[in-house]
Amino acid sequence: MRVIRTRSQERILNLLKTVKQSISAQAIYVELRNRNQSMGLATVYRSLEALKLEGMVQVRILANGEALYSLAQQDKHHLTCLQCGASIPISQCPVHDLEEQLQSIHKFKIFYHTLEFFGLCRQCQLAQAAD
């Protein structure tokens, strides 16, 4: 089944293909304006939501509530510092087997998953100990 996308969705997908890290909707909006492909911020959000429901885009919510978007190519795993906001990617994933079991048992199509641990990075721990 061929999915028909809007011009806005295609522009966002093309932008995400060129960006190497996750990016906020506001940053997508600004970058599209810089590329003379301007669209309204509400259109950016609507397009991202449609792409997310299609499984093309994944969203990651930071500790401060900011949503970051990227192409849904691989699962993302991070250690995130609640104090300074540093986010350290981790490669190990203990839930891949669980994901396969859940898909099979519940007949649920999983596009991606995220695994995030929240705490304090080493620098923030040292700074806290010094206070």
The first five atom37 places (N, CA, C, CB, O) and aatype in JSON, in Angstrom:
{
  "aatype": [12, 1, 19, 9, 1, 16, 1, 15, 5, 6, 1, 9, 10, 2, 10, 10, 11, 16, 19, 11, 5, 15, 9, 15, 0, 5, 0, 9, 18, 19, 6, 10, 1, 2, 1, 2, 5, 15, 12, 7, 10, 0, 16, 19, 18, 1, 15, 10, 6, 0, 10, 11, 10, 6, 7, 12, 19, 5, 19, 1, 9, 10, 0, 2, 7, 6, 0, 10, 18, 15, 10, 0, 5, 5, 3, 11, 8, 8, 10, 16, 4, 10, 5, 4, 7, 0, 15, 9, 14, 9, 15, 5, 4, 14, 19, 8, 3, 10, 6, 6, 5, 10, 5, 15, 9, 8, 11, 13, 11, 9, 13, 18, 8, 16, 10, 6, 13, 13, 7, 10, 4, 1, 5, 4, 5, 10, 0, 5, 0, 0, 3],
  "atom_mask": [
    [1, 1, 1, 1, 1],
    [1, 1, 1, 1, 1],
    [1, 1, 1, 1, 1],
    [1, 1, 1, 1, 1],
    [1, 1, 1, 1, 1],
    [1, 1, 1, 1, 1],
    [1, 1, 1, 1, 1],
    [1, 1, 1, 1, 1],
    [1, 1, 1, 1, 1],
    [1, 1, 1, 1, 1],
    [1, 1, 1, 1, 1],
    [1, 1, 1, 1, 1],
    [1, 1, 1, 1, 1],
    [1, 1, 1, 1, 1],
    [1, 1, 1, 1, 1],
    [1, 1, 1, 1, 1],
    [1, 1, 1, 1, 1],
    [1, 1, 1, 1, 1],
    [1, 1, 1, 1, 1],
    [1, 1, 1, 1, 1],
    [1, 1, 1, 1, 1],
    [1, 1, 1, 1, 1],
    [1, 1, 1, 1, 1],
    [1, 1, 1, 1, 1],
    [1, 1, 1, 1, 1],
    [1, 1, 1, 1, 1],
    [1, 1, 1, 1, 1],
    [1, 1, 1, 1, 1],
    [1, 1, 1, 1, 1],
    [1, 1, 1, 1, 1],
    [1, 1, 1, 1, 1],
    [1, 1, 1, 1, 1],
    [1, 1, 1, 1, 1],
    [1, 1, 1, 1, 1],
    [1, 1, 1, 1, 1],
    [1, 1, 1, 1, 1],
    [1, 1, 1, 1, 1],
    [1, 1, 1, 1, 1],
    [1, 1, 1, 1, 1],
    [1, 1, 1, 0, 1],
    [1, 1, 1, 1, 1],
    [1, 1, 1, 1, 1],
    [1, 1, 1, 1, 1],
    [1, 1, 1, 1, 1],
    [1, 1, 1, 1, 1],
    [1, 1, 1, 1, 1],
    [1, 1, 1, 1, 1],
    [1, 1, 1, 1, 1],
    [1, 1, 1, 1, 1],
    [1, 1, 1, 1, 1],
    [1, 1, 1, 1, 1],
    [1, 1, 1, 1, 1],
    [1, 1, 1, 1, 1],
    [1, 1, 1, 1, 1],
    [1, 1, 1, 0, 1],
    [1, 1, 1, 1, 1],
    [1, 1, 1, 1, 1],
    [1, 1, 1, 1, 1],
    [1, 1, 1, 1, 1],
    [1, 1, 1, 1, 1],
    [1, 1, 1, 1, 1],
    [1, 1, 1, 1, 1],
    [1, 1, 1, 1, 1],
    [1, 1, 1, 1, 1],
    [1, 1, 1, 0, 1],
    [1, 1, 1, 1, 1],
    [1, 1, 1, 1, 1],
    [1, 1, 1, 1, 1],
    [1, 1, 1, 1, 1],
    [1, 1, 1, 1, 1],
    [1, 1, 1, 1, 1],
    [1, 1, 1, 1, 1],
    [1, 1, 1, 1, 1],
    [1, 1, 1, 1, 1],
    [1, 1, 1, 1, 1],
    [1, 1, 1, 1, 1],
    [1, 1, 1, 1, 1],
    [1, 1, 1, 1, 1],
    [1, 1, 1, 1, 1],
    [1, 1, 1, 1, 1],
    [1, 1, 1, 1, 1],
    [1, 1, 1, 1, 1],
    [1, 1, 1, 1, 1],
    [1, 1, 1, 1, 1],
    [1, 1, 1, 0, 1],
    [1, 1, 1, 1, 1],
    [1, 1, 1, 1, 1],
    [1, 1, 1, 1, 1],
    [1, 1, 1, 1, 1],
    [1, 1, 1, 1, 1],
    [1, 1, 1, 1, 1],
    [1, 1, 1, 1, 1],
    [1, 1, 1, 1, 1],
    [1, 1, 1, 1, 1],
    [1, 1, 1, 1, 1],
    [1, 1, 1, 1, 1],
    [1, 1, 1, 1, 1],
    [1, 1, 1, 1, 1],
    [1, 1, 1, 1, 1],
    [1, 1, 1, 1, 1],
    [1, 1, 1, 1, 1],
    [1, 1, 1, 1, 1],
    [1, 1, 1, 1, 1],
    [1, 1, 1, 1, 1],
    [1, 1, 1, 1, 1],
    [1, 1, 1, 1, 1],
    [1, 1, 1, 1, 1],
    [1, 1, 1, 1, 1],
    [1, 1, 1, 1, 1],
    [1, 1, 1, 1, 1],
    [1, 1, 1, 1, 1],
    [1, 1, 1, 1, 1],
    [1, 1, 1, 1, 1],
    [1, 1, 1, 1, 1],
    [1, 1, 1, 1, 1],
    [1, 1, 1, 1, 1],
    [1, 1, 1, 1, 1],
    [1, 1, 1, 1, 1],
    [1, 1, 1, 0, 1],
    [1, 1, 1, 1, 1],
    [1, 1, 1, 1, 1],
    [1, 1, 1, 1, 1],
    [1, 1, 1, 1, 1],
    [1, 1, 1, 1, 1],
    [1, 1, 1, 1, 1],
    [1, 1, 1, 1, 1],
    [1, 1, 1, 1, 1],
    [1, 1, 1, 1, 1],
    [1, 1, 1, 1, 1],
    [1, 1, 1, 1, 1],
    [1, 1, 1, 1, 1]
  ],
  "atom_positions": [
    [[0.83, -1.19, 0.0], [0.0, 0.0, 0.0], [0.88, 1.25, 0.0], [-0.95, 0.0, 1.21], [1.71, 1.42, 0.89]],
    [[0.69, 2.1, -0.97], [1.48, 3.32, -1.1], [0.88, 4.41, -0.23], [1.56, 3.79, -2.57], [-0.31, 4.69, -0.31]],
    [[1.72, 5.02, 0.6], [1.28, 6.11, 1.46], [1.43, 7.42, 0.71], [2.08, 6.13, 2.8], [2.49, 7.7, 0.14]],
    [[0.38, 8.22, 0.72], [0.44, 9.52, 0.05], [0.71, 10.58, 1.12], [-0.9, 9.83, -0.73], [-0.03, 10.72, 2.09]],
    [[1.79, 11.3, 0.91], [2.19, 12.32, 1.88], [1.98, 13.71, 1.28], [3.67, 12.13, 2.3], [2.0, 13.9, 0.06]],
    [[1.79, 14.67, 2.18], [1.67, 16.05, 1.74], [3.05, 16.6, 1.42], [0.97, 16.92, 2.83], [4.07, 16.02, 1.79]],
    [[3.08, 17.72, 0.72], [4.35, 18.38, 0.41], [5.08, 18.75, 1.71], [4.11, 19.66, -0.46], [6.3, 18.64, 1.8]],
    [[4.33, 19.19, 2.71], [4.92, 19.55, 4.0], [5.59, 18.34, 4.66], [3.86, 20.14, 4.94], [6.7, 18.45, 5.19]],
    [[4.92, 17.2, 4.62], [5.49, 15.99, 5.2], [6.77, 15.59, 4.47], [4.48, 14.84, 5.16], [7.75, 15.2, 5.1]],
    [[6.75, 15.68, 3.15], [7.95, 15.33, 2.36], [9.11, 16.28, 2.69], [7.63, 15.39, 0.86], [10.25, 15.84, 2.81]],
    [[8.81, 17.56, 2.84], [9.87, 18.53, 3.17], [10.48, 18.22, 4.54], [9.31, 19.96, 3.15], [11.69, 18.3, 4.71]],
    [[9.64, 17.87, 5.49], [10.14, 17.54, 6.83], [10.97, 16.26, 6.79], [8.98, 17.38, 7.83], [12.03, 16.2, 7.4]],
    [[10.5, 15.24, 6.07], [11.28, 14.0, 5.94], [12.64, 14.27, 5.31], [10.51, 12.97, 5.11], [13.66, 13.76, 5.77]],
    [[12.67, 15.07, 4.24], [13.93, 15.4, 3.59], [14.87, 16.15, 4.53], [13.68, 16.24, 2.33], [16.08, 15.91, 4.52]],
    [[14.32, 17.05, 5.33], [15.13, 17.77, 6.31], [15.71, 16.8, 7.35], [14.3, 18.87, 7.01], [16.9, 16.86, 7.66]],
    [[14.87, 15.92, 7.88], [15.32, 14.97, 8.89], [16.39, 14.03, 8.35], [14.14, 14.17, 9.43], [17.24, 13.56, 9.11]],
    [[16.35, 13.74, 7.05], [17.37, 12.88, 6.44], [18.74, 13.56, 6.44], [16.97, 12.5, 5.01], [19.76, 12.88, 6.47]],
    [[18.75, 14.89, 6.4], [20.02, 15.62, 6.34], [20.56, 16.0, 7.72], [19.85, 16.86, 5.5], [21.74, 16.32, 7.87]],
    [[19.69, 15.96, 8.73], [20.09, 16.34, 10.09], [20.58, 15.08, 10.81], [18.9, 17.01, 10.88], [19.93, 14.04, 10.77]],
    [[21.71, 15.19, 11.46], [22.32, 14.0, 12.07], [21.84, 13.72, 13.5], [23.81, 14.16, 12.09], [22.09, 12.63, 14.02]],
    [[21.16, 14.68, 14.13], [20.68, 14.45, 15.49], [19.19, 14.76, 15.56], [21.47, 15.31, 16.51], [18.62, 15.29, 14.62]],
    [[18.58, 14.42, 16.69], [17.17, 14.75, 16.9], [17.03, 16.26, 16.96], [16.64, 14.09, 18.21], [17.95, 16.97, 17.36]],
    [[15.85, 16.76, 16.54], [15.64, 18.19, 16.39], [14.21, 18.54, 16.84], [15.89, 18.63, 14.92], [13.29, 17.75, 16.65]],
    [[14.04, 19.71, 17.42], [12.72, 20.13, 17.89], [11.87, 20.61, 16.71], [12.86, 21.24, 18.94], [12.39, 20.92, 15.64]],
    [[10.57, 20.67, 16.93], [9.66, 21.17, 15.89], [9.98, 22.63, 15.57], [8.18, 21.04, 16.36], [9.92, 23.03, 14.4]],
    [[10.32, 23.42, 16.59], [10.67, 24.82, 16.36], [11.92, 24.93, 15.5], [10.87, 25.56, 17.68], [12.0, 25.79, 14.62]],
    [[12.9, 24.06, 15.75], [14.13, 24.08, 14.96], [13.85, 23.64, 13.52], [15.2, 23.18, 15.6], [14.46, 24.15, 12.58]],
    [[12.94, 22.69, 13.35], [12.53, 22.27, 12.0], [11.9, 23.45, 11.28], [11.53, 21.06, 12.06], [12.21, 23.72, 10.12]],
    [[11.02, 24.16, 11.97], [10.34, 25.33, 11.41], [11.37, 26.37, 10.94], [9.39, 25.95, 12.46], [11.26, 26.89, 9.83]],
    [[12.36, 26.67, 11.8], [13.39, 27.67, 11.47], [14.24, 27.18, 10.3], [14.29, 27.96, 12.7], [14.53, 27.95, 9.38]],
    [[14.65, 25.92, 10.33], [15.51, 25.38, 9.27], [14.79, 25.38, 7.92], [15.97, 23.95, 9.63], [15.4, 25.68, 6.89]],
    [[13.51, 25.06, 7.92], [12.75, 25.1, 6.67], [12.66, 26.53, 6.13], [11.33, 24.52, 6.88], [12.74, 26.74, 4.92]],
    [[12.49, 27.5, 7.02], [12.47, 28.91, 6.6], [13.82, 29.29, 6.01], [12.13, 29.84, 7.8], [13.88, 29.99, 5.0]],
    [[14.91, 28.82, 6.64], [16.26, 29.11, 6.13], [16.47, 28.51, 4.75], [17.33, 28.58, 7.1], [17.26, 29.02, 3.96]],
    [[15.77, 27.43, 4.45], [15.89, 26.75, 3.15], [14.84, 27.24, 2.15], [15.77, 25.23, 3.33], [14.65, 26.63, 1.09]],
    [[14.17, 28.33, 2.47], [13.11, 28.89, 1.63], [11.99, 27.87, 1.35], [13.7, 29.37, 0.31], [11.42, 27.84, 0.26]],
    [[11.7, 27.06, 2.36], [10.6, 26.09, 2.26], [9.61, 26.35, 3.41], [11.14, 24.61, 2.32], [9.1, 25.42, 4.03]],
    [[9.37, 27.61, 3.65], [8.59, 28.05, 4.8], [7.22, 27.39, 4.89], [8.43, 29.53, 4.75], [6.54, 27.19, 3.88]],
    [[6.83, 27.06, 6.12], [5.47, 26.6, 6.41], [5.16, 27.03, 7.83], [5.33, 25.03, 6.24], [6.07, 27.31, 8.61]],
    [[3.9, 27.08, 8.17], [3.5, 27.49, 9.51], [3.92, 26.48, 10.56], [0.0, 0.0, 0.0], [4.06, 25.29, 10.27]],
    [[4.12, 26.95, 11.77], [4.52, 26.07, 12.87], [3.45, 25.01, 13.13], [4.78, 26.89, 14.15], [3.77, 23.86, 13.42]],
    [[2.18, 25.39, 13.04], [1.1, 24.42, 13.23], [1.17, 23.31, 12.17], [-0.28, 25.12, 13.18], [0.88, 22.15, 12.47]],
    [[1.54, 23.67, 10.95], [1.68, 22.68, 9.88], [2.84, 21.73, 10.17], [1.9, 23.37, 8.52], [2.76, 20.54, 9.9]],
    [[3.93, 22.29, 10.73], [5.07, 21.45, 11.13], [4.6, 20.41, 12.14], [6.22, 22.32, 11.72], [4.89, 19.22, 11.99]],
    [[3.87, 20.85, 13.17], [3.39, 19.92, 14.2], [2.42, 18.88, 13.62], [2.71, 20.69, 15.34], [2.52, 17.7, 13.94]],
    [[1.5, 19.31, 12.77], [0.55, 18.37, 12.16], [1.27, 17.35, 11.29], [-0.5, 19.12, 11.32], [0.95, 16.16, 11.32]],
    [[2.24, 17.81, 10.52], [3.0, 16.91, 9.65], [3.82, 15.92, 10.47], [3.94, 17.71, 8.72], [3.87, 14.73, 10.13]],
    [[4.44, 16.39, 11.54], [5.22, 15.49, 12.41], [4.31, 14.44, 13.04], [5.94, 16.3, 13.51], [4.69, 13.27, 13.14]],
    [[3.12, 14.84, 13.46], [2.18, 13.89, 14.06], [1.77, 12.82, 13.04], [0.93, 14.62, 14.59], [1.74, 11.64, 13.38]],
    [[1.47, 13.23, 11.81], [1.1, 12.26, 10.77], [2.25, 11.31, 10.48], [0.66, 13.0, 9.48], [2.05, 10.11, 10.33]],
    [[3.47, 11.85, 10.39], [4.64, 11.01, 10.11], [4.92, 10.06, 11.27], [5.88, 11.88, 9.84], [5.37, 8.94, 11.06]],
    [[4.66, 10.51, 12.49], [4.84, 9.66, 13.67], [3.85, 8.5, 13.62], [4.66, 10.48, 14.97], [4.23, 7.35, 13.89]],
    [[2.59, 8.78, 13.29], [1.58, 7.72, 13.24], [1.83, 6.74, 12.1], [0.2, 8.34, 13.08], [1.35, 5.6, 12.14]],
    [[2.57, 7.17, 11.11], [2.94, 6.31, 9.99], [4.17, 5.46, 10.32], [3.21, 7.15, 8.73], [4.49, 4.51, 9.61]],
    [[4.86, 5.82, 11.42], [6.07, 5.09, 11.8], [7.32, 5.6, 11.13], [0.0, 0.0, 0.0], [8.36, 4.94, 11.2]],
    [[7.26, 6.76, 10.48], [8.42, 7.32, 9.79], [9.28, 8.19, 10.69], [7.97, 8.13, 8.6], [10.48, 8.32, 10.48]],
    [[8.66, 8.79, 11.69], [9.34, 9.71, 12.59], [9.14, 9.23, 14.02], [8.83, 11.17, 12.41], [8.06, 8.76, 14.38]],
    [[10.18, 9.37, 14.82], [10.03, 9.05, 16.23], [10.27, 10.3, 17.04], [11.01, 7.92, 16.66], [10.98, 11.21, 16.62]],
    [[9.65, 10.33, 18.21], [9.76, 11.49, 19.09], [10.35, 11.04, 20.41], [8.37, 12.17, 19.3], [10.07, 9.95, 20.91]],
    [[11.17, 11.89, 20.97], [11.8, 11.64, 22.26], [11.54, 12.86, 23.12], [13.34, 11.34, 22.12], [11.85, 13.98, 22.72]],
    [[10.98, 12.66, 24.3], [10.65, 13.76, 25.2], [11.77, 13.88, 26.24], [9.26, 13.54, 25.9], [12.07, 12.93, 26.95]],
    [[12.38, 15.07, 26.3], [13.44, 15.32, 27.26], [12.86, 15.6, 28.64], [14.31, 16.5, 26.8], [11.66, 15.79, 28.79]],
    [[13.72, 15.61, 29.65], [13.29, 15.84, 31.03], [12.59, 17.19, 31.18], [14.49, 15.77, 31.97], [11.72, 17.33, 32.03]],
    [[12.96, 18.17, 30.36], [12.34, 19.5, 30.44], [11.04, 19.59, 29.65], [13.31, 20.56, 29.94], [10.44, 20.66, 29.58]],
    [[10.6, 18.48, 29.06], [9.35, 18.45, 28.33], [9.49, 18.73, 26.84], [0.0, 0.0, 0.0], [8.52, 18.6, 26.1]],
    [[10.69, 19.11, 26.38], [10.89, 19.39, 24.96], [10.85, 18.1, 24.16], [12.22, 20.12, 24.73], [11.43, 17.09, 24.55]],
    [[10.16, 18.14, 23.04], [10.06, 16.98, 22.14], [11.09, 17.11, 21.03], [8.62, 16.85, 21.54], [11.19, 18.16, 20.4]],
    [[11.85, 16.05, 20.81], [12.84, 16.02, 19.73], [12.44, 14.94, 18.74], [14.27, 15.75, 20.29], [12.03, 13.84, 19.13]],
    [[12.55, 15.26, 17.45], [12.11, 14.37, 16.39], [13.3, 13.9, 15.56], [11.09, 15.07, 15.49], [14.28, 14.62, 15.38]],
    [[13.19, 12.66, 15.07], [14.2, 12.11, 14.17], [13.54, 11.04, 13.32], [15.42, 11.53, 14.96], [12.42, 10.62, 13.6]],
    [[14.24, 10.62, 12.27], [13.73, 9.52, 11.46], [13.67, 8.27, 12.32], [14.61, 9.28, 10.2], [14.56, 8.04, 13.14]],
    [[12.65, 7.48, 12.15], [12.5, 6.25, 12.92], [13.31, 5.15, 12.26], [11.01, 5.83, 13.05], [12.76, 4.28, 11.58]],
    [[14.61, 5.17, 12.45], [15.49, 4.18, 11.84], [15.97, 3.15, 12.84], [16.68, 4.86, 11.22], [16.1, 1.97, 12.51]],
    [[16.21, 3.59, 14.03], [16.72, 2.67, 15.04], [16.19, 3.07, 16.4], [18.26, 2.65, 15.04], [15.76, 4.21, 16.61]],
    [[16.22, 2.12, 17.31], [15.78, 2.41, 18.66], [16.79, 3.33, 19.33], [15.59, 1.11, 19.48], [17.99, 3.27, 19.03]],
    [[16.3, 4.16, 20.22], [17.16, 5.13, 20.9], [17.19, 4.82, 22.39], [16.66, 6.59, 20.66], [16.16, 4.51, 23.0]],
    [[18.37, 4.9, 22.97], [18.56, 4.65, 24.4], [19.51, 5.69, 24.96], [19.09, 3.2, 24.65], [20.56, 5.96, 24.37]],
    [[19.15, 6.27, 26.11], [19.95, 7.37, 26.65], [20.01, 7.36, 28.17], [19.4, 8.69, 26.17], [19.12, 6.84, 28.84]],
    [[21.08, 7.96, 28.68], [21.2, 8.35, 30.08], [21.06, 9.87, 30.05], [22.58, 7.87, 30.75], [21.83, 10.54, 29.38]],
    [[20.08, 10.42, 30.77], [19.83, 11.85, 30.71], [19.97, 12.47, 32.1], [18.43, 12.13, 30.14], [19.35, 12.02, 33.06]],
    [[20.8, 13.51, 32.17], [21.03, 14.21, 33.43], [19.89, 15.19, 33.68], [22.4, 14.94, 33.42], [19.59, 16.04, 32.83]],
    [[19.26, 15.08, 34.84], [18.14, 15.95, 35.18], [18.59, 17.37, 35.52], [17.37, 15.37, 36.35], [17.79, 18.3, 35.47]],
    [[19.86, 17.52, 35.87], [20.34, 18.85, 36.25], [20.83, 19.67, 35.06], [21.45, 18.73, 37.27], [20.35, 20.78, 34.84]],
    [[21.78, 19.14, 34.29], [22.36, 19.92, 33.19], [21.74, 19.59, 31.84], [23.85, 19.69, 33.13], [21.95, 20.32, 30.87]],
    [[20.97, 18.49, 31.77], [20.32, 18.13, 30.52], [21.18, 17.31, 29.57], [0.0, 0.0, 0.0], [20.74, 16.97, 28.47]],
    [[22.41, 16.98, 29.97], [23.28, 16.15, 29.12], [22.58, 14.83, 28.83], [24.67, 15.9, 29.81], [21.93, 14.25, 29.7]],
    [[22.71, 14.37, 27.6], [22.08, 13.13, 27.18], [23.14, 12.25, 26.54], [20.9, 13.4, 26.2], [23.71, 12.59, 25.51]],
    [[23.39, 11.11, 27.17], [24.44, 10.2, 26.72], [23.8, 8.99, 26.04], [25.35, 9.76, 27.91], [23.09, 8.23, 26.7]],
    [[24.03, 8.8, 24.74], [23.46, 7.62, 24.08], [24.13, 6.34, 24.59], [23.62, 7.72, 22.53], [25.33, 6.31, 24.84]],
    [[23.33, 5.29, 24.75], [23.87, 3.98, 25.14], [23.48, 2.97, 24.06], [23.34, 3.53, 26.55], [22.4, 3.06, 23.48]],
    [[24.36, 2.03, 23.81], [24.09, 1.07, 22.73], [23.41, -0.2, 23.22], [25.38, 0.72, 22.04], [22.74, -0.87, 22.44]],
    [[23.58, -0.55, 24.49], [22.98, -1.78, 24.99], [21.46, -1.62, 25.1], [23.58, -2.16, 26.35], [20.97, -0.56, 25.46]],
    [[20.74, -2.69, 24.78], [19.29, -2.66, 24.92], [18.79, -3.99, 25.47], [18.61, -2.35, 23.56], [18.88, -5.02, 24.8]],
    [[18.27, -3.97, 26.69], [17.79, -5.2, 27.3], [16.36, -5.57, 26.9], [17.87, -5.09, 28.77], [15.83, -6.57, 27.39]],
    [[15.72, -4.78, 26.03], [14.31, -5.04, 25.76], [13.99, -5.54, 24.34], [13.55, -3.81, 26.01], [12.81, -5.67, 24.0]],
    [[14.98, -5.82, 23.52], [14.69, -6.29, 22.15], [13.9, -7.6, 22.16], [15.99, -6.48, 21.37], [12.97, -7.76, 21.38]],
    [[14.28, -8.53, 23.04], [13.54, -9.8, 23.12], [12.11, -9.55, 23.57], [14.24, -10.77, 24.09], [11.17, -10.15, 23.05]],
    [[11.94, -8.65, 24.55], [10.61, -8.31, 25.03], [9.77, -7.7, 23.91], [10.7, -7.34, 26.22], [8.59, -8.01, 23.79]],
    [[10.38, -6.84, 23.1], [9.68, -6.22, 21.99], [9.13, -7.29, 21.03], [10.62, -5.25, 21.23], [7.97, -7.22, 20.62]],
    [[9.95, -8.26, 20.69], [9.51, -9.33, 19.79], [8.38, -10.14, 20.41], [10.69, -10.26, 19.45], [7.43, -10.51, 19.72]],
    [[8.47, -10.42, 21.71], [7.42, -11.17, 22.39], [6.11, -10.4, 22.39], [7.83, -11.49, 23.84], [5.05, -10.96, 22.13]],
    [[6.18, -9.1, 22.67], [4.98, -8.26, 22.71], [4.31, -8.19, 21.34], [5.32, -6.85, 23.2], [3.08, -8.25, 21.24]],
    [[5.11, -8.06, 20.29], [4.55, -8.03, 18.94], [3.81, -9.33, 18.64], [5.66, -7.8, 17.89], [2.71, -9.31, 18.08]],
    [[4.41, -10.43, 19.01], [3.83, -11.73, 18.72], [2.58, -11.98, 19.57], [4.85, -12.83, 18.97], [1.54, -12.37, 19.03]],
    [[2.67, -11.78, 20.85], [1.55, -12.07, 21.76], [0.35, -11.18, 21.49], [2.0, -11.91, 23.21], [-0.78, -11.66, 21.44]],
    [[0.59, -9.9, 21.31], [-0.5, -8.93, 21.19], [-0.84, -8.57, 19.74], [-0.16, -7.69, 21.94], [-1.75, -7.77, 19.5]],
    [[-0.11, -9.15, 18.77], [-0.32, -8.8, 17.36], [-0.28, -7.28, 17.19], [-1.68, -9.38, 16.85], [-1.15, -6.68, 16.56]],
    [[0.75, -6.69, 17.77], [0.92, -5.24, 17.81], [2.17, -4.87, 17.02], [1.02, -4.71, 19.28], [3.25, -5.38, 17.3]],
    [[2.02, -4.0, 16.04], [3.16, -3.61, 15.21], [3.93, -2.49, 15.92], [2.7, -3.15, 13.79], [3.42, -1.38, 16.05]],
    [[5.13, -2.79, 16.36], [5.97, -1.8, 17.05], [6.89, -1.15, 16.03], [6.79, -2.46, 18.2], [7.65, -1.84, 15.35]],
    [[6.83, 0.18, 15.93], [7.7, 0.91, 15.01], [9.09, 1.12, 15.61], [7.08, 2.27, 14.66], [10.1, 0.96, 14.92]],
    [[9.13, 1.46, 16.89], [10.39, 1.7, 17.59], [10.1, 1.75, 19.08], [11.07, 3.02, 17.11], [8.94, 1.75, 19.5]],
    [[11.15, 1.78, 19.86], [10.99, 2.0, 21.29], [12.11, 2.9, 21.78], [10.98, 0.65, 22.08], [13.14, 3.05, 21.12]],
    [[11.88, 3.5, 22.93], [12.92, 4.3, 23.56], [13.13, 3.77, 24.96], [12.54, 5.83, 23.58], [12.22, 3.23, 25.58]],
    [[14.32, 3.93, 25.44], [14.66, 3.53, 26.81], [15.52, 4.64, 27.37], [15.39, 2.13, 26.86], [16.59, 4.94, 26.83]],
    [[15.06, 5.25, 28.45], [15.78, 6.4, 28.97], [15.87, 6.3, 30.48], [15.08, 7.72, 28.56], [14.89, 6.02, 31.17]],
    [[17.06, 6.53, 30.97], [17.32, 6.54, 32.41], [17.61, 7.98, 32.81], [18.5, 5.6, 32.79], [18.37, 8.67, 32.14]],
    [[17.0, 8.44, 33.9], [17.18, 9.81, 34.37], [17.94, 9.82, 35.69], [15.83, 10.52, 34.52], [17.68, 8.99, 36.56]],
    [[18.87, 10.76, 35.82], [19.65, 10.88, 37.04], [20.59, 12.04, 36.93], [0.0, 0.0, 0.0], [20.27, 13.06, 36.31]],
    [[21.78, 11.91, 37.54], [22.79, 12.97, 37.51], [24.07, 12.46, 36.86], [23.07, 13.49, 38.93], [24.56, 11.39, 37.19]],
    [[24.6, 13.26, 35.92], [25.88, 12.9, 35.29], [27.0, 13.1, 36.31], [26.13, 13.76, 34.01], [26.79, 13.67, 37.38]],
    [[28.18, 12.64, 35.96], [29.33, 12.71, 36.87], [29.64, 14.14, 37.29], [30.56, 12.09, 36.22], [29.88, 14.41, 38.47]],
    [[29.65, 15.08, 36.32], [29.97, 16.48, 36.64], [28.96, 17.07, 37.62], [30.01, 17.32, 35.37], [29.34, 17.78, 38.55]],
    [[27.69, 16.78, 37.42], [26.66, 17.32, 38.31], [26.73, 16.67, 39.7], [25.26, 17.12, 37.7], [26.44, 17.31, 40.71]],
    [[27.1, 15.39, 39.74], [27.31, 14.74, 41.03], [28.45, 15.4, 41.8], [27.6, 13.24, 40.84], [28.34, 15.66, 43.0]],
    [[29.55, 15.67, 41.09], [30.7, 16.31, 41.72], [30.35, 17.71, 42.2], [31.89, 16.36, 40.74], [30.74, 18.12, 43.29]],
    [[29.61, 18.45, 41.39], [29.21, 19.8, 41.76], [28.29, 19.77, 42.97], [28.53, 20.5, 40.59], [28.38, 20.63, 43.85]],
    [[27.39, 18.78, 43.01], [26.47, 18.66, 44.13], [27.21, 18.3, 45.41], [25.4, 17.61, 43.82], [26.87, 18.79, 46.49]],
    [[28.22, 17.43, 45.29], [29.01, 17.02, 46.46], [29.82, 18.18, 47.01], [29.93, 15.86, 46.1], [30.09, 18.24, 48.21]],
    [[30.21, 19.11, 46.13], [31.03, 20.25, 46.54], [30.2, 21.31, 47.27], [31.71, 20.88, 45.32], [30.76, 22.13, 48.0]],
    [[28.87, 21.29, 47.08], [28.01, 22.31, 47.75], [27.86, 22.07, 49.21], [26.64, 22.33, 47.14], [27.18, 22.83, 49.89]]
  ]
}
